[in-house]
Amino acid sequence: MATEAEDTTRKQLTQLLVSWSDGNKQALDLLTPLVYGELRKVAYGYLNRESSQATLQPTALVHEAYMRLVAQDLPDWKSRAHFFAVASQLMRQILVDHARKFRSQKRGSGAVKAPFEDALHVAQGRTSDVIALDDALTELAKFDERKSKVVELRFFGGLSKEETAQTLGISLATVGREQRLAEAWLHDYMTQKP
């Protein structure tokens, strides 16, 4: 359960996001430190769940996701949870894109690393894991979009069960059930794949 201070911060974030959507550029200035800090927590939470072999730099991941989020012209943010749902999709895309580039560079494509690529260095085993998870989530989404979304929001977005339920418009019990079923399916899919 969230504390009263956390609830206040979440409400403030939602108000600022809506105000920014309505064209208030000052809201973006006030929003930046709050959102950037929360995105860092999400990135650190994601990286803490990973093996110690992963050498991903959370600052680079957060910076790239944040820059893509604020580059949008008057986005239609409905809530804090909606914002972080979009952020989770972006973080997933950034991680997978980087992992694919890393794998192609490893195969001798001759591509030159940019500073962002240096900051997002991913260990060899980690690259395959991110790509395998993305492939599995994409496959799951083909027949059960909601289960795939639940995992994406929880794993990549760092949303709580309550925030996931709010974002998807489902109950807490459904979030728990969908997550358990999705994780079981993903485990089977990823362990059976050569």
C-alpha positions, 0 to 999 in steps of 0.5 A, a space after each residue: 500500500 502506498 503511503 499518504 506522501 506517495 499518493 500525493 506525489 502520484 496525484 501531483 504527477 497525474 495533474 502535471 501530466 494532464 496539464 502538459 497534455 493541455 499545452 502548459 509548458 511550465 508543467 513539463 518543467 515541474 514534471 521533469 524532476 519528478 518523472 525522471 526520478 521515478 523512471 530511474 527507480 523503474 530502471 534500477 528495479 528492472 536491473 536489480 532483478 537481473 543477474 550480476 552479469 548484466 552491465 546495463 547503465 540505468 542512467 542511459 536507459 532512463 535518459 533515452 526513454 525520457 527524451 523520447 517521451 518528452 519529444 512528443 507533441 502534446 501527448 494525451 496523458 490520462 494518468 501517471 499509470 498511463 505515462 509509465 505504461 508508455 514508458 515501459 513500452 519505450 524501455 522495452 524497445 530501447 533494450 531490445 533494439 540495443 540487444 539486437 544491435 549489440 548482437 549484430 556488431 558482435 557478428 562483425 557488422 562493422 558498425 561504429 558504437 555511438 556514446 549511447 551504445 557505450 553507456 548501454 553496454 549489455 553483457 553477451 548472455 544478457 543480450 540473448 535474454 532480452 531478445 528471447 523475452 521480447 520474442 516470447 512476449 510478442 508471441 504471447 501477444 498474438 493470442 493474449 494481448 492482455 497477459 503480454 501487457 501485464 508482464 510488460 507493465 510489471 517487468 519493464 514498467 515497474 508498475 505495481 499490481 494496483 497501477 497495472 489494474 488501473 492502466 488496463 481497467 481490470 481487477 487486482 485479482 485479474 492482474 495476479 492471475 494473468 501475471 501467473 499464467 503469462 509467466 508460466 507460458 513464457 517460461 515454457 516457451 523460452 525453455 522449449 525454444 532452441 
